[in-house]
Amino acid sequence: MTKVFAALALLAPVSLALAQNAAAPAVPGAVPAASAPVAAAVSPDTVVIQVGDEKLTAKQFADLLGPQAAALPPAHRAQVGDQIVQLMLLAQEARKRGFENDFRVHMATQQALAQILVENVTKPYDEATLKTMYDADKSKFEQVKARHILIRAEGSPAPAAPGTKELTDAEAKAKAVAIRDRIVNKKEDFATVAKAESDEPAAKTSGGDLGFFGRGMMSPAFEQAAFALKDGEISEPVKTQFGWHIIQTQERKTPALEEVKAEDAQRGGQKKITDLIAQLKKAGNVKLDDAFFSAPAAQPTMPALPPGHPAMPPAAPAK
């Protein structure tokens, strides 16, 4: 269900749930319901909904709902159709009342356009394109297995453990340097130190193990350091938005083409949109008002009121 169509949830959560359930993947071994007829075959250009001068074709209806459109039983399809009619009626009335220029309408259009772009950009590569890319430069698909210790610094988006002292950036770096010395020079076990010292919650059980990951899956500074290390080598402290990291790259591999296909289908889309956003930020004139988006200033305290002021409670009588 696209985010565009999710607006109908304001009108008909039941109908949306029915539509979403129709799109749910089949459970292995499950017997398909015989009582769920699909939509009758019609021309994509057939007008299936008309509200005033606005028309919606069968293709547009299918695009709006996605793959589940054809699988909707007639009764459920009629419910969803009625909700679209309601949405169109309310939108037309909003235009008549002059709400079309409200800034929220502009932002809703922005969201819809962004969603359509994401859906198109994040589609998996076709097999021929992926094979060409793979054969041209297999190093792009290289993966490393690494582990790390995170020392959180103030301002980090990573949650602080209850009761822990908030470290400044300089204090966090100094602590990371000291921990690296314990591992490199005093030969303490990396995983044991990670369990005791890392501010990443999962490290308490994983020893900081991140498993294998490819390019574009970590913060740029972290990725650059991890891929630059030799197997078994431990990095100097590396700064990211989360704090200071000590990274050890353990091994690396170049997955087979079949693994790359599976990875592209599962995670490739996110990398594509992340890369696109990074490119657009570099090319675009993007500005954020630091004063507006920074943490709010501390509220001033009220000055003390003098004794006898009308707002002060009366003094207790002397004993």
C-alpha positions, 0 to 999 in steps of 0.5 A: 500500500503506497503512502498516497493511498494511506490517506484513505485510512482517515476515512476507512481503516477497515477497507484499508486493512482488507486491501492490505491483507489481500496483498499479504504473501502466501504462507508456505503450505497454505491452501488458497481460499477458493471463495476470493474471486478477483477483479474482472478483466477490463481495459486499463483505460476503462473509467471505473470511478467518476466524481464530477469532472474527475475520472479514475481509470482501472489502471490508476486504481491498480497503481493506487493500490499496488499489486493487491488491486486485482486480488481484492474480492468484489465486496472489498473492492467496492468498499475501497472504491467508495472510500476513494469517492469520499476522498475525492468529494472531500478534496473537491469541496476543499478546493471550493472552500479555498484550501487548495493553497494551504501549505499542507497541501503543498507538503502532501504533494511533496510527499507523494512525489517523493514516494513515487520517486522512491518506488521507482529508484529502489526497484531492484536492478534487472539481471542483465544490468546487475551482471554487467556491473558485477563483471565490470568491477567486483570490488564494488560488491566486496564485504567486510566482517568487522566488530567495533567498540562505541564510546558515545559523545554528547549529542549522539543520537544513540541513547545513553545508558541510564546513570552514565556520565555524558562525555564531551567529544574530547572526553569520549575520544580520550576514553577511546584512545585508552581502550584501544591501548588496552587492546593493542598494547596490553593485549586485552580481548577485544570482545571482552572489552566491548562487552564491558565498555561499548555504549552500543547496547547490542555489544553487551552480548555480541562483543561488538560483532557487526557481521559482514556488511557492504559499501553504503551500509554504514556511516561514511567515516566508519565504512572508509576505515573498516574497508581500509584496514587489513584483516585483524588490524585495529583502527585508531579512534574513528569519529561518526555522529554516534561518537568514537569507534574502535574498529577491527576488520576481521575478514573480507569476501566478494559474494557470488553474483547470486548473493549479490542479486539477493542482497540487491532485492533485499537492501539494494533499494535503500542504498540507491535512495541514500546515494541519491539523497547524498548527490541531491544534497551536494547539488542543491542549495540546502540550508537549515537555520541552526538557531531554529533547529538547535536545542532550545535555550534554558528557560529563565527562572523567575526572580525572587519576590520580596517578602510581603509581596502580594504573590508571596504566601503569608509568613508563619506566625512566630512561636 
